[in-house]
Amino acid sequence: MSLADKVLAVNNDLPIRTDLPVHSGKVRSVYWLTEADSRRLIEEKGYDVAADAPLAIMVISDRISAFDCIWHGEGGMNGVPGKGAALNAISNHWFKLFREQGLADSHILDIPHPFVWIVQKAKPVMIEAICRQYITGSMWRSYAKGEREFCGIEIPDGLQKDQKLPELLITPSTKGILKGIPGVPEADDVNITRSDIENNYEAFNFRSQDDIDLYEKLLKEGFDVISDELAKLDQVFVDTKFEFGYVTDASGNEKLIYMDEVGTPDSSRIWDGPSYREGKVVENSKEGFRQLLLNHFPDPDILLNKDRMDERQALARDNALPAEVLMQVSETYVGIAEKITGEKLPLSDNPKAEIIEILRDQYGLID
């Protein structure tokens, strides 16, 4: 069996019973279960959710996106071996720690297979909650041009690239296009200030002003939990993105939870500690792949300039990356997942067949 066969690149064609179209994101596909199947599973499995909560099967893939494009490799490799299993394993690990340490629950109810989550429908908070402990990436580029205010927060002069910030910064941006918020452009991924959120909390789907404090508390505590654990592994937690939403439990209590994924190489920057102390940045995250792409193509502006999106998509479509590039990314993802979880990552020879068998035999979701 070739490496290409072990990669789960297409994950929106599983025969899972659903009445709705499959929602396919950059990496995950979501299958909303029928009302009857949701109710049956809640009862059979004893999930702590309202009896009529809509449930979904979320299947991760091994696809890799960067600069808003999906990339592929030579020899029909349409993804990175081990990437999907690594992302899920890392998120599962952090979500479990958050729950054990009394922070908050996540949207995940069950993990039938390393590629699969059963999740409850959450009402998302319309914020990409970004936390930064070091100045790097887009923030450094803006700082180097003389910007000193980020999301309404003043940053001191004299910082060096990749330096630790005086304190953990929360630099939120919009999730999706929000309309009618004064001073906030109607575009996805626009930086916002805390006062934008306070003055328009309902537009961001917060239930109350108090929940803004709660989201910041969960953000900081979640960041600290991951940062402390990574420090034990001599890894530096640089920055990350959190997402939040509301769900209702079986007793009818509405609660704010973590959703999407947390502390993964896709949603965070993680640096190797020993290298950082020697003045070198070695990425244990997708940032390494981004840098690789910037060095690989002669005109990196195509990847950085949003006005050149058509050229960028053509670049991703027409260029199969060398297999060793994808294998290098695979080593990064599998390596950091095994470090974090302390376990060997289960890599499947035929993930699709396994998923179908489990969802059919143990969950009754495939005819």
ABEGO torsion letter per residue (X at the ends): XBAAAABBABAAABABBBABBBBBBAABBBBBBBAAAAAAAAAAAGBBBBAABBBBBBBBBABBBBGGBBBBBBGGBAEBBGAAAAAAAAAAAAAAAAAAAGABBBABABBABAABBBBBBBBBBBBBBBBBABBBEAAAAAAAAGBABBGGBBBBBGBBBGBBBABBBBBBBBBEBBBGBBGBBBBBGBBBBAAAAAAAAAAAGBABAAAAAAAAAAAAAAAAAAAAAAAAAGBBBABBBBBBBBBBBAAGBBBBBBBEBBGBAAABBBBBAAAAAAGBBBBABAAAAAAAAAAABABAAAAABAAAAAAAAAAAAABBBBAAAAAAAAAAAAAAAAAAAGBBBBBBABAAAAAAAAAAAAAGABX
